[in-house]
Amino acid sequence: MDIRITTTDARIGIETIPARLERKSNPARMEIKQKQALLEIETVKPRIKIDQYEAFASAGRKNNLDLAVEIAQEGYKQVMEYIAKKASDGDRLAAIHIKRDPIVEFAERDSYVKRDFNIDFIPKARPKITVEEGEVKVELAGGPNAFFDKVKINFVPHTYETKYIPGNVNIYMEQYPSVDIEYIGNNVDQYV
């Protein structure tokens, strides 16, 4: 048989727009306004006084007045000892009943200088140390509640916006189906 059949398939086109959810949010926030607090700090430093005069004086380093007084006392002592020695020597010379020669005794006594040896440490006195205590005063300017009186707090709540955009599906015929039947032969029966 000489028939030719040609078919065309149907095609469907689908166009989709997806749904969307749009969200906008602002976080909550706290606004704090505060004037700066003033802290007043007053300090008095401790003072240490060290008086080293007695320690230096015991080591021989005195001021002029004390040195003059000490030299005068030492001079007076030596003068008085010399007078006592000379008075004693005069009394010995007057004692003629003693048979020994007093001048020989004086010569023997004065020919040898007697020295005392001793170990000593300087300074003999300690320095005088006095301490004047210091102090620290701390005050908040405006009193103890001044810090809290100057604080302003504002709370801004959280905001949230939601917008929904729906999706869409569009279906259409991209190509319609068809069937073609065609006789391609030479034999046609015309008598029917």
JORATA-V644871 format. One record per residue. N is the residue number from 1. RES is the residue in one letter. BURIAL is + if it has 24 or more other C-alpha atoms within 12 Angstrom, else -. Layout:
n->[N,N]
res->[RES,RES]
burial->[BURIAL,BURIAL]
This chain:
n->[1,2,3,4,5,6,7,8,9,10,11,12,13,14,15,16,17,18,19,20,21,22,23,24,25,26,27,28,29,30,31,32,33,34,35,36,37,38,39,40,41,42,43,44,45,46,47,48,49,50,51,52,53,54,55,56,57,58,59,60,61,62,63,64,65,66,67,68,69,70,71,72,73,74,75,76,77,78,79,80,81,82,83,84,85,86,87,88,89,90,91,92,93,94,95,96,97,98,99,100,101,102,103,104,105,106,107,108,109,110,111,112,113,114,115,116,117,118,119,120,121,122,123,124,125,126,127,128,129,130,131,132,133,134,135,136,137,138,139,140,141,142,143,144,145,146,147,148,149,150,151,152,153,154,155,156,157,158,159,160,161,162,163,164,165,166,167,168,169,170,171,172,173,174,175,176,177,178,179,180,181,182,183,184,185,186,187,188,189,190,191,192]
res->[M,D,I,R,I,T,T,T,D,A,R,I,G,I,E,T,I,P,A,R,L,E,R,K,S,N,P,A,R,M,E,I,K,Q,K,Q,A,L,L,E,I,E,T,V,K,P,R,I,K,I,D,Q,Y,E,A,F,A,S,A,G,R,K,N,N,L,D,L,A,V,E,I,A,Q,E,G,Y,K,Q,V,M,E,Y,I,A,K,K,A,S,D,G,D,R,L,A,A,I,H,I,K,R,D,P,I,V,E,F,A,E,R,D,S,Y,V,K,R,D,F,N,I,D,F,I,P,K,A,R,P,K,I,T,V,E,E,G,E,V,K,V,E,L,A,G,G,P,N,A,F,F,D,K,V,K,I,N,F,V,P,H,T,Y,E,T,K,Y,I,P,G,N,V,N,I,Y,M,E,Q,Y,P,S,V,D,I,E,Y,I,G,N,N,V,D,Q,Y,V]
burial->[-,-,-,-,-,-,-,-,-,-,-,-,-,-,-,-,-,-,-,-,-,-,-,-,-,-,-,-,-,-,-,-,-,-,-,-,-,-,-,-,-,-,-,-,-,-,-,-,-,-,-,-,-,-,-,-,-,-,-,-,-,-,-,-,-,-,-,-,-,-,-,-,-,-,-,-,-,-,-,-,-,-,-,-,-,-,-,-,-,-,-,-,-,-,-,-,-,-,-,-,-,-,-,-,-,-,-,-,-,-,-,-,-,-,-,-,-,-,-,-,-,-,-,-,-,-,-,-,-,-,-,-,-,-,-,-,-,-,-,-,-,-,-,-,-,-,-,-,-,-,-,-,-,-,-,-,-,-,-,-,-,-,-,-,-,-,-,-,-,-,-,-,-,-,-,-,-,-,-,-,-,-,-,-,-,-,-,-,-,-,-,-]
